[in-house]
Amino acid sequence: MKNSFKSLSFPELKAKRDELTKKYMELRFHMVIGHVDNPLQKRVMRRQIARLNTLITAHEKAAAKQAFVAGKKA
């Protein structure tokens, strides 16, 4: 699951992050209530969200760098 996000495009990464964030919030709610089968799932989801954030930031930095280089050449 670690490397499955690298093949996604930038909008897909953002959509996936939003989806996982929503699921994470629901999981936290269910943990408070006490109806969770696998409590380690919370840690796994948090790390997946962090991986997505890292990839999104890398895409944004690459786009900013390309815009800077293109502006500098013009």
PDB file of N, CA, C and O in Angstrom:
ATOM      1  N   MET A   1       0.824  -1.199   0.000  1.00  0.00           N
ATOM      2  CA  MET A   1       0.000   0.000   0.000  1.00  0.00           C
ATOM      3  C   MET A   1       0.865   1.258   0.000  1.00  0.00           C
ATOM      4  O   MET A   1       0.406   2.322  -0.415  1.00  0.00           O
ATOM      5  N   LYS A   2       2.100   1.148   0.457  1.00  0.00           N
ATOM      6  CA  LYS A   2       2.946   2.328   0.550  1.00  0.00           C
ATOM      7  C   LYS A   2       3.146   3.003  -0.798  1.00  0.00           C
ATOM      8  O   LYS A   2       3.037   4.225  -0.896  1.00  0.00           O
ATOM      9  N   ASN A   3       3.437   2.229  -1.837  1.00  0.00           N
ATOM     10  CA  ASN A   3       3.800   2.798  -3.120  1.00  0.00           C
ATOM     11  C   ASN A   3       2.638   2.942  -4.082  1.00  0.00           C
ATOM     12  O   ASN A   3       2.845   3.332  -5.230  1.00  0.00           O
ATOM     13  N   SER A   4       1.446   2.646  -3.661  1.00  0.00           N
ATOM     14  CA  SER A   4       0.319   2.699  -4.583  1.00  0.00           C
ATOM     15  C   SER A   4      -0.113   4.128  -4.897  1.00  0.00           C
ATOM     16  O   SER A   4      -0.866   4.329  -5.850  1.00  0.00           O
ATOM     17  N   PHE A   5       0.324   5.110  -4.148  1.00  0.00           N
ATOM     18  CA  PHE A   5      -0.088   6.484  -4.361  1.00  0.00           C
ATOM     19  C   PHE A   5       0.778   7.199  -5.394  1.00  0.00           C
ATOM     20  O   PHE A   5       0.364   8.227  -5.930  1.00  0.00           O
ATOM     21  N   LYS A   6       1.952   6.687  -5.680  1.00  0.00           N
ATOM     22  CA  LYS A   6       2.875   7.385  -6.573  1.00  0.00           C
ATOM     23  C   LYS A   6       2.369   7.473  -8.000  1.00  0.00           C
ATOM     24  O   LYS A   6       2.765   8.380  -8.733  1.00  0.00           O
ATOM     25  N   SER A   7       1.520   6.571  -8.410  1.00  0.00           N
ATOM     26  CA  SER A   7       1.029   6.573  -9.785  1.00  0.00           C
ATOM     27  C   SER A   7      -0.174   7.491  -9.981  1.00  0.00           C
ATOM     28  O   SER A   7      -0.635   7.658 -11.110  1.00  0.00           O
ATOM     29  N   LEU A   8      -0.687   8.084  -8.915  1.00  0.00           N
ATOM     30  CA  LEU A   8      -1.872   8.926  -9.011  1.00  0.00           C
ATOM     31  C   LEU A   8      -1.505  10.338  -9.468  1.00  0.00           C
ATOM     32  O   LEU A   8      -0.408  10.826  -9.196  1.00  0.00           O
ATOM     33  N   SER A   9      -2.437  10.981 -10.164  1.00  0.00           N
ATOM     34  CA  SER A   9      -2.229  12.365 -10.588  1.00  0.00           C
ATOM     35  C   SER A   9      -2.522  13.296  -9.402  1.00  0.00           C
ATOM     36  O   SER A   9      -3.015  12.869  -8.358  1.00  0.00           O
ATOM     37  N   PHE A  10      -2.203  14.577  -9.601  1.00  0.00           N
ATOM     38  CA  PHE A  10      -2.360  15.552  -8.523  1.00  0.00           C
ATOM     39  C   PHE A  10      -3.812  15.663  -8.038  1.00  0.00           C
ATOM     40  O   PHE A  10      -4.038  15.627  -6.828  1.00  0.00           O
ATOM     41  N   PRO A  11      -4.813  15.797  -8.935  1.00  0.00           N
ATOM     42  CA  PRO A  11      -6.204  15.863  -8.436  1.00  0.00           C
ATOM     43  C   PRO A  11      -6.644  14.564  -7.755  1.00  0.00           C
ATOM     44  O   PRO A  11      -7.419  14.593  -6.799  1.00  0.00           O
ATOM     45  N   GLU A  12      -6.154  13.439  -8.244  1.00  0.00           N
ATOM     46  CA  GLU A  12      -6.498  12.162  -7.611  1.00  0.00           C
ATOM     47  C   GLU A  12      -5.894  12.070  -6.220  1.00  0.00           C
ATOM     48  O   GLU A  12      -6.519  11.535  -5.304  1.00  0.00           O
ATOM     49  N   LEU A  13      -4.674  12.592  -6.053  1.00  0.00           N
ATOM     50  CA  LEU A  13      -4.035  12.595  -4.733  1.00  0.00           C
ATOM     51  C   LEU A  13      -4.852  13.417  -3.746  1.00  0.00           C
ATOM     52  O   LEU A  13      -5.070  12.998  -2.609  1.00  0.00           O
ATOM     53  N   LYS A  14      -5.300  14.586  -4.185  1.00  0.00           N
ATOM     54  CA  LYS A  14      -6.090  15.441  -3.296  1.00  0.00           C
ATOM     55  C   LYS A  14      -7.420  14.783  -2.935  1.00  0.00           C
ATOM     56  O   LYS A  14      -7.860  14.851  -1.787  1.00  0.00           O
ATOM     57  N   ALA A  15      -8.059  14.144  -3.921  1.00  0.00           N
ATOM     58  CA  ALA A  15      -9.332  13.471  -3.656  1.00  0.00           C
ATOM     59  C   ALA A  15      -9.137  12.313  -2.687  1.00  0.00           C
ATOM     60  O   ALA A  15      -9.945  12.112  -1.780  1.00  0.00           O
ATOM     61  N   LYS A  16      -8.067  11.555  -2.880  1.00  0.00           N
ATOM     62  CA  LYS A  16      -7.774  10.421  -2.000  1.00  0.00           C
ATOM     63  C   LYS A  16      -7.488  10.906  -0.581  1.00  0.00           C
ATOM     64  O   LYS A  16      -7.923  10.286   0.389  1.00  0.00           O
ATOM     65  N   ARG A  17      -6.752  12.021  -0.459  1.00  0.00           N
ATOM     66  CA  ARG A  17      -6.459  12.574   0.866  1.00  0.00           C
ATOM     67  C   ARG A  17      -7.744  13.001   1.566  1.00  0.00           C
ATOM     68  O   ARG A  17      -7.918  12.745   2.757  1.00  0.00           O
ATOM     69  N   ASP A  18      -8.639  13.648   0.835  1.00  0.00           N
ATOM     70  CA  ASP A  18      -9.910  14.070   1.426  1.00  0.00           C
ATOM     71  C   ASP A  18     -10.744  12.867   1.872  1.00  0.00           C
ATOM     72  O   ASP A  18     -11.373  12.881   2.930  1.00  0.00           O
ATOM     73  N   GLU A  19     -10.731  11.833   1.039  1.00  0.00           N
ATOM     74  CA  GLU A  19     -11.471  10.614   1.367  1.00  0.00           C
ATOM     75  C   GLU A  19     -10.906   9.945   2.627  1.00  0.00           C
ATOM     76  O   GLU A  19     -11.660   9.559   3.520  1.00  0.00           O
ATOM     77  N   LEU A  20      -9.581   9.813   2.692  1.00  0.00           N
ATOM     78  CA  LEU A  20      -8.965   9.173   3.859  1.00  0.00           C
ATOM     79  C   LEU A  20      -9.128  10.015   5.118  1.00  0.00           C
ATOM     80  O   LEU A  20      -9.283   9.473   6.213  1.00  0.00           O
ATOM     81  N   THR A  21      -9.094  11.326   4.970  1.00  0.00           N
ATOM     82  CA  THR A  21      -9.287  12.199   6.131  1.00  0.00           C
ATOM     83  C   THR A  21     -10.687  12.030   6.699  1.00  0.00           C
ATOM     84  O   THR A  21     -10.877  12.002   7.915  1.00  0.00           O
ATOM     85  N   LYS A  22     -11.660  11.918   5.814  1.00  0.00           N
ATOM     86  CA  LYS A  22     -13.043  11.713   6.264  1.00  0.00           C
ATOM     87  C   LYS A  22     -13.180  10.362   6.975  1.00  0.00           C
ATOM     88  O   LYS A  22     -13.814  10.270   8.026  1.00  0.00           O
ATOM     89  N   LYS A  23     -12.581   9.314   6.392  1.00  0.00           N
ATOM     90  CA  LYS A  23     -12.628   7.996   7.021  1.00  0.00           C
ATOM     91  C   LYS A  23     -11.906   7.996   8.366  1.00  0.00           C
ATOM     92  O   LYS A  23     -12.344   7.342   9.313  1.00  0.00           O
ATOM     93  N   TYR A  24     -10.793   8.735   8.446  1.00  0.00           N
ATOM     94  CA  TYR A  24     -10.035   8.822   9.689  1.00  0.00           C
ATOM     95  C   TYR A  24     -10.877   9.477  10.788  1.00  0.00           C
ATOM     96  O   TYR A  24     -10.868   9.024  11.933  1.00  0.00           O
ATOM     97  N   MET A  25     -11.596  10.533  10.441  1.00  0.00           N
ATOM     98  CA  MET A  25     -12.439  11.204  11.430  1.00  0.00           C
ATOM     99  C   MET A  25     -13.557  10.274  11.918  1.00  0.00           C
ATOM    100  O   MET A  25     -13.892  10.257  13.102  1.00  0.00           O
ATOM    101  N   GLU A  26     -14.124   9.505  10.987  1.00  0.00           N
ATOM    102  CA  GLU A  26     -15.157   8.542  11.381  1.00  0.00           C
ATOM    103  C   GLU A  26     -14.575   7.463  12.286  1.00  0.00           C
ATOM    104  O   GLU A  26     -15.217   7.038  13.247  1.00  0.00           O
ATOM    105  N   LEU A  27     -13.363   7.024  11.977  1.00  0.00           N
ATOM    106  CA  LEU A  27     -12.710   6.004  12.794  1.00  0.00           C
ATOM    107  C   LEU A  27     -12.440   6.536  14.201  1.00  0.00           C
ATOM    108  O   LEU A  27     -12.630   5.820  15.184  1.00  0.00           O
ATOM    109  N   ARG A  28     -12.000   7.783  14.295  1.00  0.00           N
ATOM    110  CA  ARG A  28     -11.773   8.383  15.614  1.00  0.00           C
ATOM    111  C   ARG A  28     -13.072   8.437  16.414  1.00  0.00           C
ATOM    112  O   ARG A  28     -13.084   8.166  17.615  1.00  0.00           O
ATOM    113  N   PHE A  29     -14.155   8.786  15.741  1.00  0.00           N
ATOM    114  CA  PHE A  29     -15.454   8.837  16.400  1.00  0.00           C
ATOM    115  C   PHE A  29     -15.842   7.457  16.922  1.00  0.00           C
ATOM    116  O   PHE A  29     -16.313   7.320  18.051  1.00  0.00           O
ATOM    117  N   HIS A  30     -15.641   6.436  16.089  1.00  0.00           N
ATOM    118  CA  HIS A  30     -15.990   5.078  16.502  1.00  0.00           C
ATOM    119  C   HIS A  30     -15.075   4.573  17.617  1.00  0.00           C
ATOM    120  O   HIS A  30     -15.497   3.749  18.429  1.00  0.00           O
ATOM    121  N   MET A  31     -13.845   5.046  17.671  1.00  0.00           N
ATOM    122  CA  MET A  31     -12.945   4.634  18.753  1.00  0.00           C
ATOM    123  C   MET A  31     -13.422   5.191  20.096  1.00  0.00           C
ATOM    124  O   MET A  31     -13.311   4.531  21.129  1.00  0.00           O
ATOM    125  N   VAL A  32     -13.947   6.402  20.066  1.00  0.00           N
ATOM    126  CA  VAL A  32     -14.464   7.001  21.298  1.00  0.00           C
ATOM    127  C   VAL A  32     -15.670   6.205  21.792  1.00  0.00           C
ATOM    128  O   VAL A  32     -15.821   5.958  22.989  1.00  0.00           O
ATOM    129  N   ILE A  33     -16.509   5.817  20.865  1.00  0.00           N
ATOM    130  CA  ILE A  33     -17.692   5.026  21.220  1.00  0.00           C
ATOM    131  C   ILE A  33     -17.273   3.630  21.668  1.00  0.00           C
ATOM    132  O   ILE A  33     -17.879   3.057  22.574  1.00  0.00           O
ATOM    133  N   GLY A  34     -16.234   3.082  21.034  1.00  0.00           N
ATOM    134  CA  GLY A  34     -15.742   1.771  21.420  1.00  0.00           C
ATOM    135  C   GLY A  34     -16.111   0.654  20.478  1.00  0.00           C
ATOM    136  O   GLY A  34     -16.071  -0.513  20.868  1.00  0.00           O
ATOM    137  N   HIS A  35     -16.476   0.978  19.223  1.00  0.00           N
ATOM    138  CA  HIS A  35     -16.899  -0.045  18.269  1.00  0.00           C
ATOM    139  C   HIS A  35     -15.876  -0.229  17.154  1.00  0.00           C
ATOM    140  O   HIS A  35     -16.239  -0.166  15.980  1.00  0.00           O
ATOM    141  N   VAL A  36     -14.613  -0.455  17.488  1.00  0.00           N
ATOM    142  CA  VAL A  36     -13.570  -0.613  16.471  1.00  0.00           C
ATOM    143  C   VAL A  36     -12.983  -2.016  16.582  1.00  0.00           C
ATOM    144  O   VAL A  36     -12.589  -2.460  17.660  1.00  0.00           O
ATOM    145  N   ASP A  37     -12.933  -2.707  15.435  1.00  0.00           N
ATOM    146  CA  ASP A  37     -12.381  -4.061  15.421  1.00  0.00           C
ATOM    147  C   ASP A  37     -10.855  -4.047  15.466  1.00  0.00           C
ATOM    148  O   ASP A  37     -10.243  -4.852  16.168  1.00  0.00           O
ATOM    149  N   ASN A  38     -10.242  -3.128  14.714  1.00  0.00           N
ATOM    150  CA  ASN A  38      -8.793  -3.082  14.615  1.00  0.00           C
ATOM    151  C   ASN A  38      -8.292  -1.689  15.013  1.00  0.00           C
ATOM    152  O   ASN A  38      -8.334  -0.770  14.195  1.00  0.00           O
ATOM    153  N   PRO A  39      -7.820  -1.514  16.254  1.00  0.00           N
ATOM    154  CA  PRO A  39      -7.375  -0.193  16.687  1.00  0.00           C
ATOM    155  C   PRO A  39      -6.098   0.286  15.984  1.00  0.00           C
ATOM    156  O   PRO A  39      -5.817   1.485  15.979  1.00  0.00           O
ATOM    157  N   LEU A  40      -5.325  -0.629  15.392  1.00  0.00           N
ATOM    158  CA  LEU A  40      -4.118  -0.222  14.672  1.00  0.00           C
ATOM    159  C   LEU A  40      -4.436   0.440  13.338  1.00  0.00           C
ATOM    160  O   LEU A  40      -3.566   1.053  12.719  1.00  0.00           O
ATOM    161  N   GLN A  41      -5.665   0.317  12.905  1.00  0.00           N
ATOM    162  CA  GLN A  41      -6.085   0.931  11.653  1.00  0.00           C
ATOM    163  C   GLN A  41      -5.951   2.454  11.725  1.00  0.00           C
ATOM    164  O   GLN A  41      -5.707   3.099  10.705  1.00  0.00           O
ATOM    165  N   LYS A  42      -6.104   3.024  12.898  1.00  0.00           N
ATOM    166  CA  LYS A  42      -5.984   4.468  13.078  1.00  0.00           C
ATOM    167  C   LYS A  42      -4.569   4.922  12.725  1.00  0.00           C
ATOM    168  O   LYS A  42      -4.397   5.932  12.043  1.00  0.00           O
ATOM    169  N   ARG A  43      -3.571   4.197  13.175  1.00  0.00           N
ATOM    170  CA  ARG A  43      -2.187   4.544  12.884  1.00  0.00           C
ATOM    171  C   ARG A  43      -1.878   4.385  11.394  1.00  0.00           C
ATOM    172  O   ARG A  43      -1.189   5.214  10.800  1.00  0.00           O
ATOM    173  N   VAL A  44      -2.394   3.317  10.806  1.00  0.00           N
ATOM    174  CA  VAL A  44      -2.160   3.065   9.381  1.00  0.00           C
ATOM    175  C   VAL A  44      -2.768   4.185   8.539  1.00  0.00           C
ATOM    176  O   VAL A  44      -2.131   4.673   7.605  1.00  0.00           O
ATOM    177  N   MET A  45      -3.977   4.588   8.860  1.00  0.00           N
ATOM    178  CA  MET A  45      -4.634   5.655   8.108  1.00  0.00           C
ATOM    179  C   MET A  45      -3.909   6.980   8.270  1.00  0.00           C
ATOM    180  O   MET A  45      -3.773   7.738   7.310  1.00  0.00           O
ATOM    181  N   ARG A  46      -3.446   7.260   9.477  1.00  0.00           N
ATOM    182  CA  ARG A  46      -2.722   8.506   9.721  1.00  0.00           C
ATOM    183  C   ARG A  46      -1.440   8.559   8.892  1.00  0.00           C
ATOM    184  O   ARG A  46      -1.080   9.610   8.363  1.00  0.00           O
ATOM    185  N   ARG A  47      -0.760   7.428   8.785  1.00  0.00           N
ATOM    186  CA  ARG A  47       0.464   7.372   7.989  1.00  0.00           C
ATOM    187  C   ARG A  47       0.171   7.476   6.500  1.00  0.00           C
ATOM    188  O   ARG A  47       0.948   8.083   5.763  1.00  0.00           O
ATOM    189  N   GLN A  48      -0.931   6.899   6.047  1.00  0.00           N
ATOM    190  CA  GLN A  48      -1.307   7.029   4.638  1.00  0.00           C
ATOM    191  C   GLN A  48      -1.611   8.482   4.288  1.00  0.00           C
ATOM    192  O   GLN A  48      -1.235   8.960   3.218  1.00  0.00           O
ATOM    193  N   ILE A  49      -2.289   9.174   5.185  1.00  0.00           N
ATOM    194  CA  ILE A  49      -2.585  10.588   4.965  1.00  0.00           C
ATOM    195  C   ILE A  49      -1.289  11.385   4.911  1.00  0.00           C
ATOM    196  O   ILE A  49      -1.159  12.296   4.094  1.00  0.00           O
ATOM    197  N   ALA A  50      -0.335  11.058   5.765  1.00  0.00           N
ATOM    198  CA  ALA A  50       0.952  11.742   5.752  1.00  0.00           C
ATOM    199  C   ALA A  50       1.695  11.490   4.442  1.00  0.00           C
ATOM    200  O   ALA A  50       2.315  12.404   3.898  1.00  0.00           O
ATOM    201  N   ARG A  51       1.639  10.253   3.928  1.00  0.00           N
ATOM    202  CA  ARG A  51       2.273   9.962   2.637  1.00  0.00           C
ATOM    203  C   ARG A  51       1.635  10.773   1.517  1.00  0.00           C
ATOM    204  O   ARG A  51       2.329  11.303   0.650  1.00  0.00           O
ATOM    205  N   LEU A  52       0.314  10.865   1.541  1.00  0.00           N
ATOM    206  CA  LEU A  52      -0.377  11.653   0.531  1.00  0.00           C
ATOM    207  C   LEU A  52      -0.002  13.123   0.627  1.00  0.00           C
ATOM    208  O   LEU A  52       0.216  13.777  -0.393  1.00  0.00           O
ATOM    209  N   ASN A  53       0.076  13.645   1.843  1.00  0.00           N
ATOM    210  CA  ASN A  53       0.474  15.037   2.027  1.00  0.00           C
ATOM    211  C   ASN A  53       1.881  15.284   1.492  1.00  0.00           C
ATOM    212  O   ASN A  53       2.148  16.331   0.902  1.00  0.00           O
ATOM    213  N   THR A  54       2.774  14.331   1.695  1.00  0.00           N
ATOM    214  CA  THR A  54       4.136  14.456   1.190  1.00  0.00           C
ATOM    215  C   THR A  54       4.148  14.502  -0.329  1.00  0.00           C
ATOM    216  O   THR A  54       4.841  15.334  -0.915  1.00  0.00           O
ATOM    217  N   LEU A  55       3.396  13.626  -0.972  1.00  0.00           N
ATOM    218  CA  LEU A  55       3.345  13.604  -2.428  1.00  0.00           C
ATOM    219  C   LEU A  55       2.687  14.867  -2.989  1.00  0.00           C
ATOM    220  O   LEU A  55       3.126  15.391  -4.013  1.00  0.00           O
ATOM    221  N   ILE A  56       1.646  15.353  -2.328  1.00  0.00           N
ATOM    222  CA  ILE A  56       0.973  16.577  -2.771  1.00  0.00           C
ATOM    223  C   ILE A  56       1.925  17.758  -2.672  1.00  0.00           C
ATOM    224  O   ILE A  56       1.988  18.583  -3.584  1.00  0.00           O
ATOM    225  N   THR A  57       2.661  17.847  -1.581  1.00  0.00           N
ATOM    226  CA  THR A  57       3.628  18.925  -1.412  1.00  0.00           C
ATOM    227  C   THR A  57       4.720  18.849  -2.468  1.00  0.00           C
ATOM    228  O   THR A  57       5.149  19.879  -2.988  1.00  0.00           O
ATOM    229  N   ALA A  58       5.173  17.651  -2.789  1.00  0.00           N
ATOM    230  CA  ALA A  58       6.200  17.486  -3.821  1.00  0.00           C
ATOM    231  C   ALA A  58       5.675  17.953  -5.176  1.00  0.00           C
ATOM    232  O   ALA A  58       6.405  18.597  -5.930  1.00  0.00           O
ATOM    233  N   HIS A  59       4.415  17.636  -5.495  1.00  0.00           N
ATOM    234  CA  HIS A  59       3.818  18.100  -6.753  1.00  0.00           C
ATOM    235  C   HIS A  59       3.728  19.623  -6.779  1.00  0.00           C
ATOM    236  O   HIS A  59       4.026  20.251  -7.795  1.00  0.00           O
ATOM    237  N   GLU A  60       3.316  20.211  -5.660  1.00  0.00           N
ATOM    238  CA  GLU A  60       3.179  21.664  -5.602  1.00  0.00           C
ATOM    239  C   GLU A  60       4.529  22.351  -5.746  1.00  0.00           C
ATOM    240  O   GLU A  60       4.635  23.367  -6.433  1.00  0.00           O
ATOM    241  N   LYS A  61       5.560  21.811  -5.107  1.00  0.00           N
ATOM    242  CA  LYS A  61       6.899  22.401  -5.215  1.00  0.00           C
ATOM    243  C   LYS A  61       7.442  22.275  -6.635  1.00  0.00           C
ATOM    244  O   LYS A  61       8.080  23.199  -7.140  1.00  0.00           O
ATOM    245  N   ALA A  62       7.194  21.141  -7.279  1.00  0.00           N
ATOM    246  CA  ALA A  62       7.651  20.953  -8.659  1.00  0.00           C
ATOM    247  C   ALA A  62       6.950  21.934  -9.592  1.00  0.00           C
ATOM    248  O   ALA A  62       7.578  22.491 -10.492  1.00  0.00           O
ATOM    249  N   ALA A  63       5.658  22.147  -9.384  1.00  0.00           N
ATOM    250  CA  ALA A  63       4.911  23.088 -10.219  1.00  0.00           C
ATOM    251  C   ALA A  63       5.402  24.513  -9.991  1.00  0.00           C
ATOM    252  O   ALA A  63       5.526  25.286 -10.941  1.00  0.00           O
ATOM    253  N   ALA A  64       5.680  24.864  -8.742  1.00  0.00           N
ATOM    254  CA  ALA A  64       6.180  26.202  -8.437  1.00  0.00           C
ATOM    255  C   ALA A  64       7.564  26.411  -9.049  1.00  0.00           C
ATOM    256  O   ALA A  64       7.873  27.494  -9.546  1.00  0.00           O
ATOM    257  N   LYS A  65       8.384  25.382  -9.010  1.00  0.00           N
ATOM    258  CA  LYS A  65       9.727  25.483  -9.589  1.00  0.00           C
ATOM    259  C   LYS A  65       9.641  25.663 -11.100  1.00  0.00           C
ATOM    260  O   LYS A  65      10.374  26.471 -11.669  1.00  0.00           O
ATOM    261  N   GLN A  66       8.747  24.913 -11.756  1.00  0.00           N
ATOM    262  CA  GLN A  66       8.573  25.049 -13.202  1.00  0.00           C
ATOM    263  C   GLN A  66       8.059  26.442 -13.556  1.00  0.00           C
ATOM    264  O   GLN A  66       8.494  27.025 -14.550  1.00  0.00           O
ATOM    265  N   ALA A  67       7.152  26.976 -12.767  1.00  0.00           N
ATOM    266  CA  ALA A  67       6.620  28.304 -13.014  1.00  0.00           C
ATOM    267  C   ALA A  67       7.707  29.354 -12.831  1.00  0.00           C
ATOM    268  O   ALA A  67       7.762  30.333 -13.576  1.00  0.00           O
ATOM    269  N   PHE A  68       8.558  29.156 -11.854  1.00  0.00           N
ATOM    270  CA  PHE A  68       9.653  30.099 -11.613  1.00  0.00           C
ATOM    271  C   PHE A  68      10.642  30.082 -12.764  1.00  0.00           C
ATOM    272  O   PHE A  68      11.074  31.135 -13.233  1.00  0.00           O
ATOM    273  N   VAL A  69      11.002  28.884 -13.221  1.00  0.00           N
ATOM    274  CA  VAL A  69      11.949  28.752 -14.317  1.00  0.00           C
ATOM    275  C   VAL A  69      11.349  29.321 -15.605  1.00  0.00           C
ATOM    276  O   VAL A  69      12.043  29.991 -16.369  1.00  0.00           O
ATOM    277  N   ALA A  70      10.076  29.060 -15.845  1.00  0.00           N
ATOM    278  CA  ALA A  70       9.416  29.581 -17.039  1.00  0.00           C
ATOM    279  C   ALA A  70       9.329  31.112 -16.982  1.00  0.00           C
ATOM    280  O   ALA A  70       9.492  31.783 -18.002  1.00  0.00           O
ATOM    281  N   GLY A  71       9.078  31.646 -15.820  1.00  0.00           N
ATOM    282  CA  GLY A  71       9.019  33.111 -15.656  1.00  0.00           C
ATOM    283  C   GLY A  71      10.377  33.755 -15.789  1.00  0.00           C
ATOM    284  O   GLY A  71      10.494  34.883 -16.268  1.00  0.00           O
ATOM    285  N   LYS A  72      11.389  33.051 -15.372  1.00  0.00           N
ATOM    286  CA  LYS A  72      12.746  33.571 -15.435  1.00  0.00           C
ATOM    287  C   LYS A  72      13.262  33.612 -16.879  1.00  0.00           C
ATOM    288  O   LYS A  72      14.023  34.505 -17.249  1.00  0.00           O
ATOM    289  N   LYS A  73      12.837  32.630 -17.690  1.00  0.00           N
ATOM    290  CA  LYS A  73      13.263  32.573 -19.089  1.00  0.00           C
ATOM    291  C   LYS A  73      12.557  33.618 -19.937  1.00  0.00           C
ATOM    292  O   LYS A  73      13.095  34.074 -20.946  1.00  0.00           O
ATOM    293  N   ALA A  74      11.364  33.992 -19.532  1.00  0.00           N
ATOM    294  CA  ALA A  74      10.583  34.945 -20.349  1.00  0.00           C
ATOM    295  C   ALA A  74      11.036  36.356 -20.191  1.00  0.00           C
ATOM    296  O   ALA A  74      10.475  37.258 -20.813  1.00  0.00           O
TER     297      ALA A  74
END
